[in-house]
């Protein structure tokens, strides 16, 4: 591989590492924000919702109007948006001393817009680079996200432990360096041409095919199954199981991401029969969520949190690969639609868990039930949230099995059978 393609790959990897920071930084700081600024669980969950809804809006814009964008220029602007977003996020307590949450929201919107662009554009860039096993290259790209998340969690936990929660803004500034490096790499990279529909009607033609909607539903459920645990495992381990935050972050969130990375890396090295892999992954995720909801033993709950990462590791990238194989002429449009489906699942599910937890704290009936079970309302609310999250991979099992059986049927432009 020549120097220019190697630089482009590295730019994509640092772009995905930036997405790791976008997806992990706020959840790691949830309880810090709660203690420093008195934010409710619903407002904390709303940060996750804003995260993914912003990405969803970007996905949908690209779904219909990708032909209007200068793709190379957009790729180069993408990390700059993240730099500005992390900067505003870090300065939120200074710029908005009476309502820091407003600054957190504005920063979140900016760096999540960057993440939305990355989600739509990085995968087709990797797909456009010649490779012997493109499916495995896609899995490798997504494994960077998982390993990046591990790094974010470990660095964040160590930083807060050493410097204190009140210095969290400096942590955000530290992570700003990743998109800055990405911006430098993209500035000197040669970006290949990527297919886009020539006009809006070209995109609309795909909507007539049921397989597009089944694919979007599949990644919606996969995104919900993965991100429910990714976003709430730290708070769940601390509040529901009584594990100290440091250990909850390191051995819960970080192990989840390690398991996520192992699953994607293994598929990148050895993977085959993708339909079977995602079906079995959904089955495993159901059992993991069920164990998290029911177990009274912290060690078992922690292990189930981590194992969820392995089970859900291929639900997002796997469904993405299957969709692009099924619609080989879809180009950026298919990547954008699948990103929209995944982001919708990743936004709805964590927000529901936050709402359920807050509702449990406020409901006298649930408080009485919690007392009978020797739990606090907060603990019971978290466990009920995990039961809700279990429904997403459970619903996915028959759909993934159907996709598995029909995996070998490719479709052409506009969803017509080839």
N, C-alpha and C positions, 0 to 999 in steps of 0.2 A: 504494500500500500504506500502511495507516495506521500510526501510531507503535507500537501494541502488537504488530502482526505483525512490524514491522521489528525491534523489541526481541527478540521470540521467535526470529527468524532469527539475529540476532547471538548470542543465547545458545546456539543450536545450533552455530553456527560455532566459538565459543570452547570448547564441549564437544568438538567434533571436534579442535580444536587441542590440548586436554588429552590426547586419545587419541594425538596425535602424540608428545607427551612420554612417555607411557606406553610406546609402542612403540619409541621411539628412544633413550631415555636410557641404559638398561642396555647395549645393544649398543655404543654409543659409549664406554662406560666399561669394556668387557670387558677390554681389555689393561691398563687402569689397575688394575682389581681383581686381575688376575693378578699384576701386579708388586708391588702393595702388600700383598696378603693371600695370595698363593700359591695362588689358586683354579685348579683344573683346567679344561680345556675342557668336560668333562662337567658340572661344577658351573655353569659359565657358561651352557651350553646349558640346564641345568635351570632357571635363572632365566627363560629364555624360555618353557620348558614350563609353569612355575608361572604365568607371565603369562597365557598363553592358556587353560590349564586352568581357572584362576579365572574367566576370562571365559566359558568354556564352561559351567561350572556355573551361572553366573548366567543364561546363555542358556537352558539346559534348564529351570531353575526357572520362567522366564517362559513357556517353551513350554507348560507344563502348567498353570501357576497364575496366568497374567496377570490373570484375572478377580478374583483375591484382592487385587491391589495397587491402591492409590490412585495412579494414574499421575502426576497433577500433583505430589503430595507426593514421590513417588519421584524425579521429575526434579529437584526442588529439593534433595533429600538427596544426589543423585549427585555433584555437584562438591565437596561438603563431605567426602565419603569420599576424594576425590583429594587434597584439602588435607592431611588427616590422614596419608594414605599417604606423600606426598612428605616431610612433616615427619619421620615415623618413619624413612624411608629415609635422609634426610640425617643424622639423629642416630644411625644404626646404630653407627658407630665409637665414639661416646661412651657409648651405652647398653649396648653389647655389645663391650667392648674386647678380650675374649679370643676372641670368635667373631663378627666383624662380619657374616658371611654370614647368621646368624640374623636380624639386624635388616634386612638387605637383603630377605630372604624375606618377613618380616612386612610391611614397607612395600610390597613388590610385591603381596602379596595384597590389601591395602587399596586401592591406587590402581588395581589391575586389576579389582577388583569394581566400582569406579566406571566404568571403561572398558567393562566388560561391560554395565552398565546403559545407557551411552551408545550402544553398538552396537545394542542392542535398541530403544531409544526415540527416538533423534534422527532416524532415517530416517522412521519413521511420523509424527513431528511435522512434518517438512518436507513429507511426502506429503499431510498434512492441510491445509496452507496453500494456498489457491487459486492456481493458476499456469497459464499458457498451455501450457507444455511441462514437465510434471512429471518426465519422464525426465531432462531436462537439469538441472532443479533438483536432482535426486538426485546427478547427476554433479558438480554444482558443490559440493554439501555434501562429497562425498568428495574433491574436489580440495583442499579446505581442509586435509584430513589430510596430503596430499602436500606442500603448500607449508609447512604447519606443521612437518613433518619437516625440510625444508630449513633452516628457521629454527633448529630445535633443534640440528641438526648444526653449523651455522656458529657459533652462539653458544657451543656446548659446546667446539668446537675452539679458538676464539679465547680463551675463558675459561681452558682448561687450558694453553694456550700461554703466556698472560700470567701466570697466578697459580699454575701448577703442578698436577700430578696430585693432590698431597696435599690440595688445597683443594676437591676435587670436591663435598663436602657443601654448600658455599655455592652451587654451581651448581644442585643439587636444590632448595634454598630459593628461588633466583631463579625457577625454573620453577613453583614453588608459586603464584606470582601469577596464572597463567593460570586454573586452576580457581577461584581466589578471585574473579576478575572474572566468571567464568561463574556462580558462586553468586549474586552480586549481581544479574546480569541475569535469571536464572531467578526470583529472589525477587519481582521486579516484573512478570513476564511473564504474560499470559493464555494458558493452554494449552488447545488445542482437545480435544474429546472424541475418543477413538480406539476403534476396534472391538476387542473381545476376545471369545473364546469364553465363553459364559455359564457353562460348567462344564467339568471335565476331559474328560468324554465328548465335548464339542464339539471339543476338540483331537484326541482319539483318532480321530475320524471321518476326519480328513485323512490319517492314517497308512496308510489302506487304498489310497491312490492311488499308483501307481508314479512319477508325475511329481513328487511331493514328494521322494521319495528320489533321483531323478535330479537334481533341482535342488540338493539338499543335497550330493550327490557332486560336482556341477559346481563349487559354491563351495568345497568342500573342496580340490579340485585347484587352483582359482584361488588360494586363500589360501596353499597350500603353494608354488606357483610364485612368488608375489609375495614372501612373507615369508622364504623361504630366502635370497634375495639381500639383502633388506632387513636381515636380522639378522646376516648373516655377511660382507657385502661388505668392511667395514672390516678385519676380521681376515684375510680372504682376500687382500686387496690387500697388506697388510703382510707376512704370513707366506709366502704362496705366490708372490708376485711381487716381494717386496722393496721395495715402495713405502713410504716413511716414513709414519707414522701420520697426521700432519697432512695430507699430500696424499691419503692413502687416504680419510680422512674427508671432506675438502672436495671432491675430484674423483671419489671413488668413491661413497660413501654419499649425499652431497649431490646429485651429478649423477643418481644413481638416482632420488632423490626429485623433482628438477626434471623429469626425463623422465616420472615418474609423474604429476606435476601437469600437465605439458603435455598428456599424453594425455587426462586427465580434463577439463581445461579446454577442449580442442578439441572433445571430444564434447559438452560443455555448450553450446558455441557452434554447432557444425555437425552434431552427431551424428545418424545414422540407421542402419538395418539392424544392430541390435545383435548379432544372432546371427552375422552375418558378421564383425563387429569382434572378438568374443571368440575366434572360431575362428582368424582370422589372427593374433591376439595370441598364442595358444598356440603356433602354428607358429613365430613369431618368437622366443618364449622358449626353445624347444628349441634353436635355433641359438645363441642367446646363452649358454646354460649350457654347450653343447658347446665353444664357443670358449673360455670361461673355464677349462674343464677341460684343454684341450689346448694353449693358446697358451703359448709361452715368452717372449713379448714383453709387458712391463708395459703399454705404451700400448694395445695391442690388448685385453688383459684388462680394463683400466680402461674402455675404450669399450664392451665387451660388458656389463660390470656396469651401466653407465649405461643402455644401450639396453634392458636387461631391464626397467627401470622403465617405459619407454614401451610395451613389448609386453604387460606384465602390468597396465597401468593400468586397464583396464576389466573384468578378469576377476572381481574381487570386486563392484564396484557394478553391472556389467552383468548378472551372474547374479542379483543381488538384484532388479533391476528386472524381469527376465524372469519370476522366480518370483512376484513380487507381481502382475504382469500376468496370469499364468496362474491365480492364486488370488485374485481381487479381493475375496472376502469373508473372507480369512484374517486380515486386520488384524495386530495385534501378534504373534500366534502365528507367522505366516509369517516376519516379520522376525526373531523369536527363533530359529526353526529354522534359518534361513539363517545367522544369526550364529554359531550353534553349529557348523554345518558348516564355515564359514570359519575359526573359531577352532581347530577340531580340526586342520585342515590346517596352519594357521599355527603350531601347537604341535608337532606330530609331526615335520614336515620339518626345522626348525632343530635340534631335539634329535638327530635321526639324524645330521646333519652333525657335530655335536659328538662324538658317540659314535664315528663313523668316524675322525675326526681323532685322538682319543685312542688308539683301537685301532691306528692306523697307527704312532703314536709307540712303542707298546709291542711291536709285532709284529716279530720279527727278520727274517722273510721279506720284509715290506714295507720294512724298513730297508735290506735288501740290494738290493731292486729300486730303491729311491730312490737309493741310491749309484750304481747302474748308469746311472741317468738323470740323474746329477749334480744330484740334489735332496736336500733334507733329508727325513726321515720326516714332519715337520710339513707341509712343502710338498706332498708327495705325498698326505698325508691330506686336506688341503684340496681338492686337485684331484679326488680320489675322491669327496669330499662333493658337489662340483659336478656330477659325473656322476650321482650318485644323485638330486640335485635335478632334473636334466633329465627324469627319468622322470615327474614329476608333470605338466608341461605336455604331454609326449608322450602320456600316457594320456588327457589331456583332449581332444585333438584330435577323435577319433571321437565322443566324447560331445557336444562342443560343436556338431559338424556335425549330429548327430541333433537336438539342440535347435533349431538354426537352421532345419532343414527343417520342424519341427513348431511353430515359434514362434507361428503365428497361431491355435492352438487354445486358447481360453480355457477355464478350468474354474471351476465355481462352488463353493458351500459343500460341504465334505467331499470335494472333488475330483471331483464329478460333472460330466459334460460339460453345458455350458449349451445 
